[in-house]
Amino acid sequence: MADRGRGSLAFTLTVCVASFLVVQADTMIPVPAEQLFVYELQRENFQNEFAPFLKHYGQIYNDPMVFKCNKEFFPDLPRWLRFTQRHPYDNGYLYGTPLQQDLGKNIIEIFVTNKRSYDTFRERLVLNVVPAVNSMPYQAEFFIPLREIEKVLPSTVQEEIKKDIQVAWKTERLHFVNITSALDRGGRVPLPLAGHYEGVYVKLGSDQYYSDCLLRLQTPEHHRECEAGGKTWKIPGDCIACTYPSNCVSWCKSVLIDLSQVTPPPPDPTMGTGILEDGGEFNPPESPPPRDFFPDYIVTVIIPLVLALVLSLILAYIMCCRREGVEKRNARTADIQLYHHHTIHGNTDELRTMAGSRTDVAQPLSTLPMFNARTGERAPPLQSPYPSDSVSVPLIMAQQEPNVDTLPR
């Protein structure tokens, strides 16, 4: 009993330690609402999980890895969170902007598959959405046509874009609100060629009002210039210049979003009495006019029957009325056969006549009657039932078995 108690205690301690280690392995990240959240899944960090012993031997693999993310006990991610990974040799990114109604914990399961060894590793990421810290009533959305979504999510690129927007906004108090691929906005997939990009929409917010440069986006002159196909890389007045050409903004697709002006909510619906108003007497619709189905009957029944009858008559004529030609052909074949038979018979008689006219040459023994093919002897003329001139004797009657001796011993 004591051993059993110690064993159960040890099992309980093991389970507690394992659960403690599992909880400690989870990554806890606070996520402010209404602000951009980006989490990079680096392949180098998971490479140590697949082959930790390689560090002692100085070997480092650069294995391709595939990430799959979903909410715990759910097949997909939360509605505000997205994941992207272009290639197994690229890092993955979880990104999105939670709203006020998304407050609370979200446990994200991350499954990593090593495409070289096909080992799998699982990690949990706990995202705690907290209320918004900074109030950003003034927001602006900019379109960057020479970028793709995974090229904008790194923090270094975000800082480069923010510095360019700070120059135009005349303030440093800017925060990213959202980053969206143009494909999610209904954009077309570009060609897989150099110089073709998807495009990215970047939204930033601040508590500072818009500068004069940004306010020019709402002027009629700017709208006319965009409709006429004018310059889209800069605001009229040269208020901004991009530090990097790939971060240049298409200002014709950029908009200002002022959230400081609260729009009144729609009026509440008025409650009625629940009784329908009197609409008069019910007037049913008129019956449709009668339809004549005889043309349809002719097309679907009569015409196919007529065609079938015509084809049957043609087939019967071919099978029954065209036999005269067959009989003539058979008769002609019989005439040819009779002619060949007559010709063979006449040739045979001619050969027999020619053979009977030969007097100076002795007849072959094989043509004589009563000839023994084994001994070469023949019967005396008196014993032969035929005359010595046996030319007229049929060959069938003159034939004998080669191994039968017909002569008397």
One Martini backbone bead per residue (centre of mass of N, CA, C, O) as a GRO file, in nm:
protein
  409
    1MET     BB    1   0.056   0.063  -0.020
    2ALA     BB    2   0.299   0.252  -0.002
    3ASP     BB    3   0.393   0.216  -0.291
    4ARG     BB    4   0.131   0.313  -0.421
    5GLY     BB    5   0.138   0.599  -0.299
    6ARG     BB    6   0.410   0.683  -0.415
    7GLY     BB    7   0.333   0.643  -0.712
    8SER     BB    8   0.095   0.847  -0.721
    9LEU     BB    9   0.265   1.090  -0.633
   10ALA     BB   10   0.464   1.086  -0.866
   11PHE     BB   11   0.253   1.119  -1.090
   12THR     BB   12   0.142   1.391  -0.995
   13LEU     BB   13   0.409   1.546  -1.012
   14THR     BB   14   0.454   1.499  -1.315
   15VAL     BB   15   0.199   1.638  -1.415
   16CYS     BB   16   0.256   1.915  -1.288
   17VAL     BB   17   0.526   1.968  -1.430
   18ALA     BB   18   0.423   1.939  -1.718
   19SER     BB   19   0.211   2.163  -1.700
   20PHE     BB   20   0.411   2.385  -1.629
   21LEU     BB   21   0.580   2.362  -1.886
   22VAL     BB   22   0.351   2.420  -2.084
   23VAL     BB   23   0.284   2.702  -1.978
   24GLN     BB   24   0.577   2.815  -2.017
   25ALA     BB   25   0.578   2.766  -2.338
   26ASP     BB   26   0.391   2.981  -2.364
   27THR     BB   27   0.304   3.271  -2.551
   28MET     BB   28   0.268   3.598  -2.423
   29ILE     BB   29   0.054   3.853  -2.583
   30PRO     BB   30  -0.020   4.177  -2.604
   31VAL     BB   31  -0.316   4.332  -2.768
   32PRO     BB   32  -0.409   4.612  -2.898
   33ALA     BB   33  -0.664   4.776  -2.990
   34GLU     BB   34  -0.662   4.929  -3.300
   35GLN     BB   35  -0.389   4.770  -3.374
   36LEU     BB   36  -0.115   4.653  -3.507
   37PHE     BB   37  -0.038   4.303  -3.556
   38VAL     BB   38   0.293   4.136  -3.540
   39TYR     BB   39   0.411   3.795  -3.609
   40GLU     BB   40   0.714   3.621  -3.631
   41LEU     BB   41   0.807   3.317  -3.798
   42GLN     BB   42   1.101   3.167  -3.735
   43ARG     BB   43   1.303   2.919  -3.855
   44GLU     BB   44   1.549   2.922  -3.660
   45ASN     BB   45   1.395   2.853  -3.399
   46PHE     BB   46   1.285   2.566  -3.507
   47GLN     BB   47   1.553   2.425  -3.579
   48ASN     BB   48   1.635   2.358  -3.279
   49GLU     BB   49   1.394   2.161  -3.230
   50PHE     BB   50   1.476   1.940  -3.445
   51ALA     BB   51   1.820   1.997  -3.402
   52PRO     BB   52   1.996   2.038  -3.114
   53PHE     BB   53   2.270   1.863  -3.155
   54LEU     BB   54   2.412   2.037  -3.385
   55LYS     BB   55   2.551   2.255  -3.209
   56HIS     BB   56   2.788   2.059  -3.108
   57TYR     BB   57   2.887   2.009  -3.431
   58GLY     BB   58   2.847   2.272  -3.620
   59GLN     BB   59   2.555   2.229  -3.740
   60ILE     BB   60   2.350   2.394  -3.996
   61TYR     BB   61   2.028   2.415  -4.099
   62ASN     BB   62   1.815   2.499  -4.404
   63ASP     BB   63   1.507   2.432  -4.372
   64PRO     BB   64   1.209   2.369  -4.488
   65MET     BB   65   0.900   2.536  -4.385
   66VAL     BB   66   0.565   2.475  -4.253
   67PHE     BB   67   0.286   2.667  -4.163
   68LYS     BB   68   0.014   2.619  -3.917
   69CYS     BB   69  -0.278   2.808  -3.826
   70ASN     BB   70  -0.490   2.803  -3.525
   71LYS     BB   71  -0.745   2.782  -3.330
   72GLU     BB   72  -0.830   2.645  -3.056
   73PHE     BB   73  -1.070   2.414  -3.155
   74PHE     BB   74  -1.018   2.529  -3.447
   75PRO     BB   75  -0.978   2.557  -3.804
   76ASP     BB   76  -0.930   2.867  -3.754
   77LEU     BB   77  -0.894   3.186  -3.735
   78PRO     BB   78  -0.952   3.469  -3.639
   79ARG     BB   79  -1.109   3.731  -3.802
   80TRP     BB   80  -0.852   3.940  -3.739
   81LEU     BB   81  -0.660   3.708  -3.838
   82ARG     BB   82  -0.352   3.648  -4.021
   83PHE     BB   83  -0.175   3.447  -4.275
   84THR     BB   84   0.173   3.431  -4.409
   85GLN     BB   85   0.346   3.228  -4.677
   86ARG     BB   86   0.520   3.202  -4.964
   87HIS     BB   87   0.767   3.013  -4.862
   88PRO     BB   88   0.948   2.764  -4.702
   89TYR     BB   89   1.205   2.985  -4.686
   90ASP     BB   90   1.006   3.157  -4.531
   91ASN     BB   91   0.861   3.350  -4.321
   92GLY     BB   92   0.609   3.392  -4.096
   93TYR     BB   93   0.280   3.572  -4.058
   94LEU     BB   94   0.107   3.740  -3.803
   95TYR     BB   95  -0.187   3.944  -3.872
   96GLY     BB   96  -0.367   4.234  -3.733
   97THR     BB   97  -0.689   4.398  -3.622
   98PRO     BB   98  -0.838   4.454  -3.342
   99LEU     BB   99  -1.132   4.501  -3.176
  100GLN     BB  100  -1.344   4.566  -2.921
  101GLN     BB  101  -1.503   4.282  -2.968
  102ASP     BB  102  -1.201   4.115  -2.931
  103LEU     BB  103  -1.181   4.075  -2.644
  104GLY     BB  104  -0.931   3.862  -2.526
  105LYS     BB  105  -0.850   3.534  -2.556
  106ASN     BB  106  -0.609   3.373  -2.791
  107ILE     BB  107  -0.543   3.049  -2.894
  108ILE     BB  108  -0.257   2.958  -3.082
  109GLU     BB  109  -0.178   2.716  -3.319
  110ILE     BB  110   0.151   2.588  -3.409
  111PHE     BB  111   0.251   2.418  -3.704
  112VAL     BB  112   0.556   2.248  -3.780
  113THR     BB  113   0.712   2.150  -4.095
  114ASN     BB  114   0.967   1.950  -4.201
  115LYS     BB  115   1.063   1.900  -4.540
  116ARG     BB  116   1.308   1.703  -4.487
  117SER     BB  117   1.202   1.514  -4.222
  118TYR     BB  118   0.894   1.545  -4.128
  119ASP     BB  119   0.878   1.704  -3.882
  120THR     BB  120   0.692   1.796  -3.581
  121PHE     BB  121   0.578   2.110  -3.436
  122ARG     BB  122   0.441   2.255  -3.131
  123GLU     BB  123   0.274   2.575  -3.067
  124ARG     BB  124   0.176   2.830  -2.834
  125LEU     BB  125  -0.034   3.130  -2.871
  126VAL     BB  126  -0.108   3.403  -2.657
  127LEU     BB  127  -0.373   3.636  -2.714
  128ASN     BB  128  -0.426   3.954  -2.552
  129VAL     BB  129  -0.694   4.154  -2.577
  130VAL     BB  130  -0.684   4.496  -2.531
  131PRO     BB  131  -0.745   4.794  -2.483
  132ALA     BB  132  -0.704   5.088  -2.599
  133VAL     BB  133  -0.447   5.332  -2.562
  134ASN     BB  134  -0.473   5.493  -2.827
  135SER     BB  135  -0.607   5.775  -2.975
  136MET     BB  136  -0.726   5.767  -3.334
  137PRO     BB  137  -0.917   5.986  -3.515
  138TYR     BB  138  -0.680   6.016  -3.730
  139GLN     BB  139  -0.690   5.880  -4.056
  140ALA     BB  140  -0.488   5.697  -4.311
  141GLU     BB  141  -0.483   5.571  -4.649
  142PHE     BB  142  -0.231   5.387  -4.829
  143PHE     BB  143  -0.086   5.322  -5.153
  144ILE     BB  144   0.145   5.050  -5.241
  145PRO     BB  145   0.240   4.914  -5.551
  146LEU     BB  146   0.563   4.806  -5.477
  147ARG     BB  147   0.424   4.581  -5.289
  148GLU     BB  148   0.413   4.321  -5.045
  149ILE     BB  149   0.298   4.189  -4.762
  150GLU     BB  150   0.573   4.040  -4.663
  151LYS     BB  151   0.748   4.318  -4.715
  152VAL     BB  152   0.590   4.500  -4.480
  153LEU     BB  153   0.592   4.347  -4.195
  154PRO     BB  154   0.850   4.430  -4.123
  155SER     BB  155   0.979   4.664  -3.907
  156THR     BB  156   1.175   4.815  -4.097
  157VAL     BB  157   0.965   4.887  -4.317
  158GLN     BB  158   0.767   5.038  -4.134
  159GLU     BB  159   0.964   5.267  -4.060
  160GLU     BB  160   1.006   5.375  -4.344
  161ILE     BB  161   0.710   5.450  -4.397
  162LYS     BB  162   0.666   5.632  -4.149
  163LYS     BB  163   0.872   5.853  -4.220
  164ASP     BB  164   0.731   5.953  -4.476
  165ILE     BB  165   0.456   6.024  -4.335
  166GLN     BB  166   0.569   6.227  -4.126
  167VAL     BB  167   0.643   6.445  -4.330
  168ALA     BB  168   0.344   6.490  -4.430
  169TRP     BB  169   0.209   6.518  -4.127
  170LYS     BB  170   0.393   6.667  -3.911
  171THR     BB  171   0.451   6.396  -3.737
  172GLU     BB  172   0.541   6.130  -3.483
  173ARG     BB  173   0.236   6.042  -3.401
  174LEU     BB  174   0.239   5.728  -3.517
  175HIS     BB  175   0.019   5.449  -3.615
  176PHE     BB  176  -0.057   5.138  -3.688
  177VAL     BB  177  -0.364   4.988  -3.797
  178ASN     BB  178  -0.322   4.868  -4.101
  179ILE     BB  179  -0.264   4.577  -4.325
  180THR     BB  180  -0.334   4.530  -4.681
  181SER     BB  181  -0.401   4.352  -4.942
  182ALA     BB  182  -0.513   4.394  -5.265
  183LEU     BB  183  -0.649   4.112  -5.286
  184ASP     BB  184  -0.857   4.171  -5.044
  185ARG     BB  185  -0.985   4.419  -5.239
  186GLY     BB  186  -0.998   4.291  -5.548
  187GLY     BB  187  -0.744   4.234  -5.675
  188ARG     BB  188  -0.517   4.141  -5.905
  189VAL     BB  189  -0.319   3.901  -6.018
  190PRO     BB  190  -0.009   3.898  -6.091
  191LEU     BB  191   0.250   3.852  -6.271
  192PRO     BB  192   0.536   3.627  -6.275
  193LEU     BB  193   0.710   3.909  -6.278
  194ALA     BB  194   0.918   4.149  -6.304
  195GLY     BB  195   0.747   4.438  -6.170
  196HIS     BB  196   0.514   4.268  -6.028
  197TYR     BB  197   0.255   4.365  -5.802
  198GLU     BB  198   0.002   4.376  -5.565
  199GLY     BB  199  -0.016   4.555  -5.325
  200VAL     BB  200  -0.062   4.801  -5.050
  201TYR     BB  201  -0.248   4.877  -4.758
  202VAL     BB  202  -0.195   5.165  -4.544
  203LYS     BB  203  -0.278   5.233  -4.199
  204LEU     BB  204  -0.285   5.544  -4.021
  205GLY     BB  205  -0.259   5.705  -3.691
  206SER     BB  206  -0.376   6.001  -3.500
  207ASP     BB  207  -0.408   6.292  -3.275
  208GLN     BB  208  -0.336   6.456  -3.522
  209TYR     BB  209  -0.389   6.664  -3.748
  210TYR     BB  210  -0.386   6.740  -4.057
  211SER     BB  211  -0.206   6.846  -4.301
  212ASP     BB  212  -0.180   7.034  -4.580
  213CYS     BB  213  -0.087   6.805  -4.762
  214LEU     BB  214  -0.323   6.607  -4.698
  215LEU     BB  215  -0.561   6.807  -4.765
  216ARG     BB  216  -0.508   6.798  -5.080
  217LEU     BB  217  -0.665   6.528  -5.132
  218GLN     BB  218  -0.958   6.701  -5.115
  219THR     BB  219  -0.921   6.848  -5.367
  220PRO     BB  220  -1.036   6.913  -5.683
  221GLU     BB  221  -0.763   6.919  -5.830
  222HIS     BB  222  -0.674   6.633  -5.751
  223HIS     BB  223  -0.913   6.482  -5.879
  224ARG     BB  224  -0.868   6.580  -6.169
  225GLU     BB  225  -0.583   6.468  -6.201
  226CYS     BB  226  -0.660   6.170  -6.157
  227GLU     BB  227  -0.873   6.148  -6.387
  228ALA     BB  228  -0.645   6.242  -6.607
  229GLY     BB  229  -0.369   6.090  -6.535
  230GLY     BB  230  -0.169   6.183  -6.344
  231LYS     BB  231   0.018   6.221  -6.089
  232THR     BB  232   0.073   5.955  -5.822
  233TRP     BB  233   0.352   6.014  -5.640
  234LYS     BB  234   0.238   6.303  -5.557
  235ILE     BB  235   0.171   6.587  -5.409
  236PRO     BB  236   0.073   6.879  -5.454
  237GLY     BB  237   0.377   7.062  -5.385
  238ASP     BB  238   0.596   6.873  -5.280
  239CYS     BB  239   0.566   6.730  -4.972
  240ILE     BB  240   0.697   6.455  -5.083
  241ALA     BB  241   0.962   6.201  -5.051
  242CYS     BB  242   1.087   5.909  -5.122
  243THR     BB  243   1.337   5.711  -5.004
  244TYR     BB  244   1.201   5.464  -5.147
  245PRO     BB  245   1.063   5.351  -5.434
  246SER     BB  246   0.893   5.107  -5.303
  247ASN     BB  247   0.743   5.335  -5.092
  248CYS     BB  248   0.568   5.466  -5.280
  249VAL     BB  249   0.280   5.663  -5.317
  250SER     BB  250  -0.056   5.645  -5.423
  251TRP     BB  251  -0.251   5.931  -5.402
  252CYS     BB  252  -0.515   5.851  -5.562
  253LYS     BB  253  -0.557   5.597  -5.334
  254SER     BB  254  -0.584   5.807  -5.108
  255VAL     BB  255  -0.725   5.847  -4.774
  256LEU     BB  256  -0.934   6.018  -4.542
  257ILE     BB  257  -1.008   5.946  -4.183
  258ASP     BB  258  -1.260   6.094  -3.985
  259LEU     BB  259  -1.341   6.014  -3.632
  260SER     BB  260  -1.433   6.281  -3.478
  261GLN     BB  261  -1.696   6.257  -3.634
  262VAL     BB  262  -1.991   6.179  -3.510
  263THR     BB  263  -2.224   5.965  -3.605
  264PRO     BB  264  -2.537   5.923  -3.604
  265PRO     BB  265  -2.753   5.710  -3.519
  266PRO     BB  266  -2.994   5.530  -3.603
  267PRO     BB  267  -3.306   5.508  -3.576
  268ASP     BB  268  -3.543   5.369  -3.412
  269PRO     BB  269  -3.777   5.152  -3.436
  270THR     BB  270  -4.111   5.151  -3.471
  271MET     BB  271  -4.385   5.048  -3.299
  272GLY     BB  272  -4.650   4.868  -3.367
  273THR     BB  273  -4.965   4.698  -3.345
  274GLY     BB  274  -4.966   4.426  -3.543
  275ILE     BB  275  -5.162   4.541  -3.767
  276LEU     BB  276  -5.280   4.533  -4.062
  277GLU     BB  277  -5.357   4.712  -4.312
  278ASP     BB  278  -5.600   4.815  -4.517
  279GLY     BB  279  -5.602   4.684  -4.870
  280GLY     BB  280  -5.850   4.546  -4.939
  281GLU     BB  281  -5.932   4.340  -5.166
  282PHE     BB  282  -5.875   4.044  -5.304
  283ASN     BB  283  -5.676   4.017  -5.612
  284PRO     BB  284  -5.640   3.788  -5.817
  285PRO     BB  285  -5.485   3.653  -6.057
  286GLU     BB  286  -5.489   3.578  -6.368
  287SER     BB  287  -5.524   3.348  -6.585
  288PRO     BB  288  -5.367   3.192  -6.805
  289PRO     BB  289  -5.351   3.130  -7.115
  290PRO     BB  290  -5.408   2.908  -7.335
  291ARG     BB  291  -5.235   2.623  -7.459
  292ASP     BB  292  -5.092   2.488  -7.754
  293PHE     BB  293  -4.965   2.141  -7.792
  294PHE     BB  294  -4.952   2.041  -8.093
  295PRO     BB  295  -4.672   2.133  -8.195
  296ASP     BB  296  -4.518   1.971  -7.980
  297TYR     BB  297  -4.626   1.693  -8.068
  298ILE     BB  298  -4.508   1.694  -8.352
  299VAL     BB  299  -4.206   1.732  -8.276
  300THR     BB  300  -4.186   1.483  -8.053
  301VAL     BB  301  -4.357   1.248  -8.226
  302ILE     BB  302  -4.418   1.251  -8.535
  303ILE     BB  303  -4.141   1.301  -8.663
  304PRO     BB  304  -3.992   1.050  -8.547
  305LEU     BB  305  -4.187   0.840  -8.673
  306VAL     BB  306  -4.140   0.911  -8.970
  307LEU     BB  307  -3.837   0.857  -8.973
  308ALA     BB  308  -3.856   0.560  -8.886
  309LEU     BB  309  -4.030   0.464  -9.129
  310VAL     BB  310  -3.835   0.543  -9.357
  311LEU     BB  311  -3.597   0.369  -9.261
  312SER     BB  312  -3.749   0.097  -9.275
  313LEU     BB  313  -3.809   0.101  -9.580
  314ILE     BB  314  -3.518   0.116  -9.678
  315LEU     BB  315  -3.425  -0.148  -9.544
  316ALA     BB  316  -3.632  -0.338  -9.682
  317TYR     BB  317  -3.544  -0.283  -9.975
  318ILE     BB  318  -3.251  -0.380  -9.941
  319MET     BB  319  -3.322  -0.679  -9.830
  320CYS     BB  320  -3.553  -0.767 -10.060
  321CYS     BB  321  -3.524  -0.600 -10.355
  322ARG     BB  322  -3.187  -0.665 -10.391
  323ARG     BB  323  -3.158  -0.994 -10.480
  324GLU     BB  324  -3.104  -1.006 -10.789
  325GLY     BB  325  -2.806  -0.941 -10.786
  326VAL     BB  326  -2.723  -1.185 -10.617
  327GLU     BB  327  -2.825  -1.405 -10.812
  328LYS     BB  328  -2.654  -1.320 -11.052
  329ARG     BB  329  -2.384  -1.355 -10.911
  330ASN     BB  330  -2.420  -1.660 -10.851
  331ALA     BB  331  -2.459  -1.753 -11.144
  332ARG     BB  332  -2.188  -1.651 -11.249
  333THR     BB  333  -2.021  -1.830 -11.061
  334ALA     BB  334  -2.130  -2.103 -11.167
  335ASP     BB  335  -2.035  -2.070 -11.461
  336ILE     BB  336  -1.737  -2.054 -11.397
  337GLN     BB  337  -1.715  -2.332 -11.266
  338LEU     BB  338  -1.815  -2.498 -11.512
  339TYR     BB  339  -1.594  -2.402 -11.704
  340HIS     BB  340  -1.359  -2.517 -11.540
  341HIS     BB  341  -1.456  -2.813 -11.551
  342HIS     BB  342  -1.460  -2.843 -11.859
  343THR     BB  343  -1.163  -2.774 -11.902
  344ILE     BB  344  -1.043  -3.004 -11.735
  345HIS     BB  345  -1.173  -3.239 -11.892
  346GLY     BB  346  -1.056  -3.172 -12.168
  347ASN     BB  347  -0.756  -3.187 -12.086
  348THR     BB  348  -0.760  -3.481 -11.996
  349ASP     BB  349  -0.835  -3.608 -12.269
  350GLU     BB  350  -0.593  -3.493 -12.421
  351LEU     BB  351  -0.376  -3.637 -12.252
  352ARG     BB  352  -0.469  -3.927 -12.310
  353THR     BB  353  -0.434  -3.916 -12.618
  354MET     BB  354  -0.131  -3.852 -12.616
  355ALA     BB  355  -0.049  -4.109 -12.456
  356GLY     BB  356  -0.169  -4.326 -12.668
  357SER     BB  357   0.029  -4.231 -12.918
  358ARG     BB  358   0.266  -4.376 -12.768
  359THR     BB  359   0.480  -4.645 -12.916
  360ASP     BB  360   0.804  -4.601 -12.868
  361VAL     BB  361   0.726  -4.591 -12.569
  362ALA     BB  362   0.733  -4.705 -12.273
  363GLN     BB  363   0.544  -4.763 -12.023
  364PRO     BB  364   0.490  -4.702 -11.723
  365LEU     BB  365   0.454  -4.902 -11.451
  366SER     BB  366   0.251  -4.713 -11.297
  367THR     BB  367   0.028  -4.749 -11.544
  368LEU     BB  368  -0.004  -5.030 -11.490
  369PRO     BB  369  -0.161  -5.303 -11.421
  370MET     BB  370  -0.075  -5.477 -11.152
  371PHE     BB  371   0.125  -5.298 -10.989
  372ASN     BB  372   0.415  -5.331 -10.789
  373ALA     BB  373   0.571  -5.097 -10.593
  374ARG     BB  374   0.774  -5.279 -10.420
  375THR     BB  375   0.887  -5.505 -10.654
  376GLY     BB  376   0.809  -5.432 -10.974
  377GLU     BB  377   0.588  -5.619 -11.047
  378ARG     BB  378   0.378  -5.805 -11.277
  379ALA     BB  379   0.125  -5.933 -11.432
  380PRO     BB  380   0.003  -6.123 -11.646
  381PRO     BB  381  -0.193  -6.077 -11.917
  382LEU     BB  382  -0.405  -6.299 -11.844
  383GLN     BB  383  -0.464  -6.184 -11.543
  384SER     BB  384  -0.575  -5.947 -11.671
  385PRO     BB  385  -0.881  -5.776 -11.699
  386TYR     BB  386  -0.713  -5.613 -11.896
  387PRO     BB  387  -0.573  -5.485 -12.136
  388SER     BB  388  -0.259  -5.393 -12.231
  389ASP     BB  389  -0.412  -5.137 -12.292
  390SER     BB  390  -0.416  -4.910 -12.007
  391VAL     BB  391  -0.499  -4.618 -12.071
  392SER     BB  392  -0.822  -4.642 -12.013
  393VAL     BB  393  -0.761  -4.680 -11.727
  394PRO     BB  394  -0.831  -4.591 -11.439
  395LEU     BB  395  -0.645  -4.467 -11.180
  396ILE     BB  396  -0.815  -4.566 -10.941
  397MET     BB  397  -0.814  -4.876 -11.028
  398ALA     BB  398  -0.483  -4.889 -11.038
  399GLN     BB  399  -0.463  -4.848 -10.750
  400GLN     BB  400  -0.247  -4.923 -10.468
  401GLU     BB  401  -0.100  -5.053 -10.223
  402PRO     BB  402   0.240  -5.034 -10.158
  403ASN     BB  403   0.242  -5.288  -9.930
  404VAL     BB  404   0.084  -5.475 -10.135
  405ASP     BB  405   0.070  -5.805 -10.248
  406THR     BB  406  -0.090  -5.928 -10.558
  407LEU     BB  407   0.086  -6.155 -10.610
  408PRO     BB  408   0.154  -6.469 -10.653
  409ARG     BB  409   0.350  -6.719 -10.470
   0.00000   0.00000   0.00000
